[in-house]
Amino acid sequence: MYAKALAERDANLVVTKNWEELCNHLDEKKLILAPFCGDIPCEELIKKESARTGDEIVDANAPAMGAKSLCIPFEQPADATTETCIHPKCGKSAKYYTLFGRSY
């Protein structure tokens, strides 16, 4: 049972450094690892600006709410401090890769 759950999680986990890819993967119901600065105002912007407005419907059954930070994994895919935060308006250096997704 654990192996099946792990395989399903891994199949739905993507790493991205690009804002458009993050939004597209959200609509595909993926979990996203992305570089993040860790600031709460930036997290709120990510949640607000990754929400679907109704014009860009990819999957009508997918929720419209924005990305929410789920956790900061102990095992990081790379050194995030060499990256900038995923949100294009932020511009700060990332502190770590954070797992983002939508709550269902």
Secondary structure as a PSIPRED ss2 file (coil, helix, strand):
# PSIPRED VFORMAT (PSIPRED V4.0)

   1 M C   1.000  0.000  0.000
   2 Y H   0.000  1.000  0.000
   3 A H   0.000  1.000  0.000
   4 K H   0.000  1.000  0.000
   5 A H   0.000  1.000  0.000
   6 L H   0.000  1.000  0.000
   7 A H   0.000  1.000  0.000
   8 E H   0.000  1.000  0.000
   9 R H   0.000  1.000  0.000
  10 D H   0.000  1.000  0.000
  11 A H   0.000  1.000  0.000
  12 N C   1.000  0.000  0.000
  13 L E   0.000  0.000  1.000
  14 V E   0.000  0.000  1.000
  15 V E   0.000  0.000  1.000
  16 T C   1.000  0.000  0.000
  17 K C   1.000  0.000  0.000
  18 N C   1.000  0.000  0.000
  19 W H   0.000  1.000  0.000
  20 E H   0.000  1.000  0.000
  21 E H   0.000  1.000  0.000
  22 L H   0.000  1.000  0.000
  23 C H   0.000  1.000  0.000
  24 N H   0.000  1.000  0.000
  25 H H   0.000  1.000  0.000
  26 L H   0.000  1.000  0.000
  27 D H   0.000  1.000  0.000
  28 E C   1.000  0.000  0.000
  29 K C   1.000  0.000  0.000
  30 K C   1.000  0.000  0.000
  31 L E   0.000  0.000  1.000
  32 I E   0.000  0.000  1.000
  33 L E   0.000  0.000  1.000
  34 A E   0.000  0.000  1.000
  35 P E   0.000  0.000  1.000
  36 F E   0.000  0.000  1.000
  37 C C   1.000  0.000  0.000
  38 G C   1.000  0.000  0.000
  39 D C   1.000  0.000  0.000
  40 I H   0.000  1.000  0.000
  41 P H   0.000  1.000  0.000
  42 C H   0.000  1.000  0.000
  43 E H   0.000  1.000  0.000
  44 E H   0.000  1.000  0.000
  45 L H   0.000  1.000  0.000
  46 I H   0.000  1.000  0.000
  47 K H   0.000  1.000  0.000
  48 K H   0.000  1.000  0.000
  49 E H   0.000  1.000  0.000
  50 S C   1.000  0.000  0.000
  51 A C   1.000  0.000  0.000
  52 R C   1.000  0.000  0.000
  53 T C   1.000  0.000  0.000
  54 G C   1.000  0.000  0.000
  55 D C   1.000  0.000  0.000
  56 E C   1.000  0.000  0.000
  57 I C   1.000  0.000  0.000
  58 V C   1.000  0.000  0.000
  59 D C   1.000  0.000  0.000
  60 A C   1.000  0.000  0.000
  61 N C   1.000  0.000  0.000
  62 A C   1.000  0.000  0.000
  63 P C   1.000  0.000  0.000
  64 A C   1.000  0.000  0.000
  65 M C   1.000  0.000  0.000
  66 G C   1.000  0.000  0.000
  67 A C   1.000  0.000  0.000
  68 K E   0.000  0.000  1.000
  69 S E   0.000  0.000  1.000
  70 L E   0.000  0.000  1.000
  71 C E   0.000  0.000  1.000
  72 I C   1.000  0.000  0.000
  73 P C   1.000  0.000  0.000
  74 F C   1.000  0.000  0.000
  75 E C   1.000  0.000  0.000
  76 Q C   1.000  0.000  0.000
  77 P C   1.000  0.000  0.000
  78 A C   1.000  0.000  0.000
  79 D C   1.000  0.000  0.000
  80 A H   0.000  1.000  0.000
  81 T H   0.000  1.000  0.000
  82 T H   0.000  1.000  0.000
  83 E C   1.000  0.000  0.000
  84 T E   0.000  0.000  1.000
  85 C C   1.000  0.000  0.000
  86 I C   1.000  0.000  0.000
  87 H C   1.000  0.000  0.000
  88 P C   1.000  0.000  0.000
  89 K C   1.000  0.000  0.000
  90 C C   1.000  0.000  0.000
  91 G C   1.000  0.000  0.000
  92 K C   1.000  0.000  0.000
  93 S E   0.000  0.000  1.000
  94 A C   1.000  0.000  0.000
  95 K C   1.000  0.000  0.000
  96 Y E   0.000  0.000  1.000
  97 Y E   0.000  0.000  1.000
  98 T E   0.000  0.000  1.000
  99 L E   0.000  0.000  1.000
 100 F E   0.000  0.000  1.000
 101 G E   0.000  0.000  1.000
 102 R C   1.000  0.000  0.000
 103 S C   1.000  0.000  0.000
 104 Y C   1.000  0.000  0.000
